[in-house]
Amino acid sequence: MQQNSTTLELDNFLPYRISVTAEIVSRLFANRYEERFGITIPEWRVLAVVAESGPITTQNVIERTRMDRVRVSRASISLTERQFLERTLGPKDQRAFILKLSPQGQDVYSKIVPLAFEMQDALTAFLSSDERTQLYSILEKLSACAQRIESGE
């Protein structure tokens, strides 16, 4: 899209559109998780990464979710207090924590996953199979480009 003016029109500004869409989608998911399980967006992201990865360091969760250290720390502490996660000191670095799903955390995760797929299906129902494939491909390209720009390449 060619820019022809010195005025920024937010509805035609890609970073704004991505941000607004992501916020709407996150809120949709969060409302469901919070109502049924009392889990916030950051807590869900931490829970999902730990479930997917198995035991993982807090630093690795930060890298995977792209959330800041404070949000990940608060979410993991909250999930530990509610016995969804087990949080132990790392063997090599006493400042690092290893996160692991507890049996209760696994139970909650297994109940959330079908809801997540249901919501994803509802969000993409209007897209053809080819359009879904294209969407994921475009998102992957945008993410890779943003990471290159962020790292100064």
Backbone hydrogen bonds in HBPLUS format (Angstrom, degrees):
<---DONOR---> <-ACCEPTOR-->    atom                        ^
c    i                          cat <-CA-CA->   ^        H-A-AA   ^      H-
h    n   atom  resd res      DA  || num        DHA   H-A  angle D-A-AA Bond
n    s   type  num  typ     dist DA aas  dist angle  dist       angle   num
A0012-ASN N   A0009-GLU O   2.88 MM   3  5.52 155.3  1.94 121.2 129.3     1
A0013-PHE N   A0010-LEU O   3.03 MM   3  4.85 168.4  2.05 108.8 110.4     2
A0016-TYR N   A0013-PHE O   3.03 MM   3  5.54 119.9  2.41 115.0 129.0     3
A0017-ARG N   A0013-PHE O   3.05 MM   4  6.31 162.1  2.08 154.6 160.4     4
A0018-ILE N   A0014-LEU O   2.91 MM   4  6.09 166.9  1.93 165.3 168.0     5
A0019-SER N   A0015-PRO O   2.99 MM   4  6.06 162.0  2.03 143.7 149.2     6
A0020-VAL N   A0016-TYR O   2.89 MM   4  6.09 168.0  1.91 158.2 160.7     7
A0021-THR N   A0017-ARG O   3.01 MM   4  6.04 165.0  2.03 146.0 150.8     8
A0022-ALA N   A0018-ILE O   2.85 MM   4  5.97 163.2  1.88 151.2 156.5     9
A0023-GLU N   A0019-SER O   2.94 MM   4  6.11 154.5  2.01 146.1 153.2    10
A0024-ILE N   A0020-VAL O   2.99 MM   4  6.24 159.6  2.03 151.2 156.1    11
A0025-VAL N   A0021-THR O   2.96 MM   4  6.16 170.5  1.97 157.0 159.5    12
A0026-SER N   A0022-ALA O   2.84 MM   4  5.92 163.3  1.87 148.4 153.9    13
A0027-ARG N   A0023-GLU O   2.95 MM   4  6.03 159.1  1.99 144.8 150.6    14
A0028-LEU N   A0024-ILE O   2.97 MM   4  6.22 154.2  2.04 147.7 154.8    15
A0029-PHE N   A0025-VAL O   3.07 MM   4  6.38 165.4  2.10 156.1 158.2    16
A0030-ALA N   A0026-SER O   2.78 MM   4  5.92 166.2  1.80 153.5 158.4    17
A0031-ASN N   A0027-ARG O   2.86 MM   4  5.94 159.4  1.90 149.4 153.5    18
A0033-TYR N   A0029-PHE O   3.06 MM   4  6.38 163.8  2.09 155.7 160.3    19
A0034-GLU N   A0030-ALA O   2.71 MM   4  5.72 163.8  1.73 157.4 162.3    20
A0035-GLU N   A0031-ASN O   3.03 MM   4  5.96 160.9  2.07 140.3 145.9    21
A0036-ARG N   A0032-ARG O   3.20 MM   4  6.29 168.9  2.21 146.8 149.7    22
A0037-PHE N   A0033-TYR O   2.75 MM   4  5.42 152.6  1.82 141.1 150.3    23
A0038-GLY N   A0034-GLU O   2.95 MM   4  4.07 139.6  2.12 108.7 115.5    24
A0044-TRP N   A0040-THR O   2.85 MM   4  6.09 157.2  1.90 153.3 159.8    25
A0045-ARG N   A0041-ILE O   2.97 MM   4  6.25 162.7  2.00 158.1 162.5    26
A0046-VAL N   A0042-PRO O   3.00 MM   4  6.23 162.5  2.03 149.8 154.2    27
A0047-LEU N   A0043-GLU O   2.86 MM   4  6.01 169.8  1.87 153.3 156.6    28
A0048-ALA N   A0044-TRP O   2.82 MM   4  5.94 163.8  1.84 154.0 158.4    29
A0049-VAL N   A0045-ARG O   3.00 MM   4  6.15 161.6  2.03 148.2 152.9    30
A0050-VAL N   A0046-VAL O   2.96 MM   4  6.14 167.4  1.98 157.7 161.2    31
A0051-ALA N   A0047-LEU O   2.88 MM   4  6.03 158.3  1.93 148.1 154.8    32
A0052-GLU N   A0048-ALA O   2.91 MM   4  6.04 155.4  1.97 145.8 152.4    33
A0053-SER N   A0049-VAL O   2.85 MM   4  5.90 153.9  1.92 148.3 155.6    34
A0054-GLY N   A0050-VAL O   2.83 MM   4  5.41 149.7  1.92 146.1 151.3    35
A0056-ILE N   A0099-LEU O   2.97 MM  43  5.32 152.3  2.05 142.7 151.2    36
A0099-LEU N   A0056-ILE O   2.70 MM  43  5.32 174.1  1.71 153.6 154.8    37
A0060-ASN N   A0057-THR O   3.10 MM   3  5.18 118.7  2.50  95.9 110.2    38
A0061-VAL N   A0057-THR O   3.09 MM   4  6.49 149.1  2.19 147.0 155.7    39
A0058-THR N   A0097-PHE O   3.00 MM  39  5.71 142.1  2.15 153.4 157.2    40
A0061-VAL N   A0058-THR O   3.07 MM   3  5.04 118.4  2.47  94.4 109.9    41
A0062-ILE N   A0058-THR O   2.94 MM   4  6.28 157.2  1.99 153.6 159.8    42
A0063-GLU N   A0059-GLN O   3.01 MM   4  6.32 158.1  2.06 147.3 152.8    43
A0064-ARG N   A0060-ASN O   2.90 MM   4  6.08 159.0  1.95 147.1 152.7    44
A0065-THR N   A0061-VAL O   2.87 MM   4  5.94 166.5  1.89 157.3 160.3    45
A0066-ARG N   A0062-ILE O   2.88 MM   4  5.51 137.1  2.07 140.0 150.1    46
A0072-VAL N   A0068-ASP O   3.14 MM   4  6.44 165.3  2.16 158.2 162.6    47
A0073-SER N   A0069-ARG O   2.84 MM   4  5.95 160.3  1.88 150.1 156.5    48
A0074-ARG N   A0070-VAL O   2.86 MM   4  6.03 169.0  1.87 154.1 157.0    49
A0075-ALA N   A0071-ARG O   2.93 MM   4  6.01 161.9  1.96 145.7 151.4    50
A0076-SER N   A0072-VAL O   2.86 MM   4  5.99 162.8  1.89 150.2 155.2    51
A0077-ILE N   A0073-SER O   2.92 MM   4  6.06 156.7  1.97 150.3 156.8    52
A0078-SER N   A0074-ARG O   2.94 MM   4  6.07 166.0  1.95 149.8 153.9    53
A0079-LEU N   A0075-ALA O   2.90 MM   4  6.07 162.2  1.93 150.4 155.4    54
A0080-THR N   A0076-SER O   2.93 MM   4  5.98 144.2  2.06 137.2 147.0    55
A0081-GLU N   A0077-ILE O   2.83 MM   4  6.09 159.6  1.88 153.1 158.6    56
A0082-ARG N   A0078-SER O   3.04 MM   4  6.28 146.3  2.16 143.9 152.6    57
A0084-PHE N   A0079-LEU O   2.73 MM   5  5.10 163.1  1.75 166.8 162.4    58
A0085-LEU N   A0079-LEU O   3.24 MM   6  5.52 144.3  2.38 113.0 112.2    59
A0083-GLN N   A0080-THR O   2.92 MM   3  4.79 156.4  1.97 103.4 109.7    60
A0102-SER N   A0084-PHE O   3.05 MM  18  5.31 174.0  2.05 126.3 125.3    61
A0086-GLU N   A0100-LYS O   2.66 MM  14  5.13 158.5  1.70 158.8 165.3    62
A0100-LYS N   A0086-GLU O   2.95 MM  14  5.13 143.8  2.08 148.6 156.8    63
A0088-THR N   A0098-ILE O   3.00 MM  10  5.25 162.3  2.03 149.8 153.3    64
A0098-ILE N   A0088-THR O   2.68 MM  10  5.25 161.8  1.71 158.2 164.9    65
A0090-GLY N   A0096-ALA O   2.70 MM   6  5.21 157.3  1.75 146.8 142.7    66
A0096-ALA N   A0093-ASP O   3.00 MM   3  5.41 155.0  2.06 112.6 120.4    67
A0106-GLN N   A0102-SER O   2.86 MM   4  6.15 155.7  1.92 155.8 162.2    68
A0107-ASP N   A0103-PRO O   3.00 MM   4  6.22 150.8  2.09 142.2 150.0    69
A0108-VAL N   A0104-GLN O   2.97 MM   4  6.28 162.5  2.00 152.2 155.7    70
A0109-TYR N   A0105-GLY O   2.86 MM   4  5.98 165.5  1.88 150.0 154.8    71
A0110-SER N   A0106-GLN O   2.89 MM   4  6.02 158.9  1.94 145.6 151.2    72
A0111-LYS N   A0107-ASP O   3.16 MM   4  6.43 130.9  2.42 136.9 149.3    73
A0111-LYS N   A0108-VAL O   3.03 MM   3  5.12 133.8  2.25  98.1 111.4    74
A0112-ILE N   A0108-VAL O   2.93 MM   4  6.22 140.6  2.09 148.3 160.2    75
A0112-ILE N   A0109-TYR O   3.09 MM   3  5.07 124.5  2.42  95.0 109.5    76
A0113-VAL N   A0109-TYR O   3.00 MM   4  6.15 160.4  2.04 160.8 163.9    77
A0115-LEU N   A0112-ILE O   2.91 MM   3  5.16 115.7  2.34 105.8 122.6    78
A0116-ALA N   A0112-ILE O   2.85 MM   4  6.16 152.5  1.93 156.7 166.0    79
A0117-PHE N   A0113-VAL O   2.96 MM   4  6.28 162.4  1.99 159.7 163.1    80
A0118-GLU N   A0114-PRO O   2.91 MM   4  6.05 155.0  1.97 143.9 151.5    81
A0119-MET N   A0115-LEU O   2.92 MM   4  6.13 158.5  1.96 148.8 153.8    82
A0120-GLN N   A0116-ALA O   2.89 MM   4  6.10 160.6  1.92 149.6 155.6    83
A0121-ASP N   A0117-PHE O   2.84 MM   4  6.01 160.6  1.88 148.8 154.1    84
A0122-ALA N   A0118-GLU O   2.98 MM   4  6.24 152.6  2.06 142.8 150.4    85
A0123-LEU N   A0119-MET O   2.92 MM   4  6.18 152.8  2.00 149.7 157.0    86
A0124-THR N   A0120-GLN O   3.00 MM   4  6.20 140.6  2.16 146.4 156.8    87
A0125-ALA N   A0121-ASP O   2.88 MM   4  5.61 109.9  2.38 142.3 155.6    88
A0127-LEU N   A0124-THR O   2.96 MM   3  5.37 161.5  2.00 116.1 122.2    89
A0132-ARG N   A0128-SER O   2.96 MM   4  6.29 154.5  2.02 152.7 159.3    90
A0133-THR N   A0129-SER O   3.04 MM   4  6.32 160.1  2.08 147.8 153.1    91
A0134-GLN N   A0130-ASP O   2.86 MM   4  6.12 158.6  1.90 149.0 155.2    92
A0135-LEU N   A0131-GLU O   2.78 MM   4  5.96 157.2  1.84 147.4 153.9    93
A0136-TYR N   A0132-ARG O   3.03 MM   4  6.30 167.7  2.04 154.8 156.1    94
A0137-SER N   A0133-THR O   3.01 MM   4  6.19 154.5  2.08 145.3 153.0    95
A0138-ILE N   A0134-GLN O   2.80 MM   4  6.01 162.3  1.83 156.4 160.7    96
A0139-LEU N   A0135-LEU O   2.87 MM   4  6.10 165.1  1.89 154.5 158.9    97
A0140-GLU N   A0136-TYR O   2.97 MM   4  6.08 154.9  2.03 142.5 149.2    98
A0141-LYS N   A0137-SER O   2.99 MM   4  6.26 156.3  2.04 147.0 153.3    99
A0142-LEU N   A0138-ILE O   2.86 MM   4  6.12 164.0  1.89 156.7 160.9   100
A0143-SER N   A0139-LEU O   2.91 MM   4  6.04 160.7  1.95 147.8 153.3   101
A0144-ALA N   A0140-GLU O   2.95 MM   4  6.12 163.4  1.98 148.2 152.8   102
A0145-CYS N   A0141-LYS O   2.92 MM   4  6.08 159.4  1.96 149.3 155.1   103
A0146-ALA N   A0142-LEU O   2.87 MM   4  6.04 164.3  1.89 151.2 155.7   104
A0147-GLN N   A0143-SER O   2.94 MM   4  6.15 155.3  2.00 149.0 155.8   105
A0148-ARG N   A0144-ALA O   3.01 MM   4  6.27 151.7  2.09 144.2 151.6   106
A0149-ILE N   A0145-CYS O   2.94 MM   4  6.23 162.5  1.97 155.1 159.7   107
A0150-GLU N   A0146-ALA O   2.84 MM   4  6.01 160.2  1.88 147.7 153.7   108
A0151-SER N   A0147-GLN O   2.98 MM   4  6.13 149.8  2.07 143.1 150.3   109
A0153-GLU N   A0148-ARG O   2.95 MM   5  5.26 149.7  2.04 160.9 154.6   110
A0152-GLY N   A0149-ILE O   3.05 MM   3  5.12 154.7  2.12 103.0 110.8   111
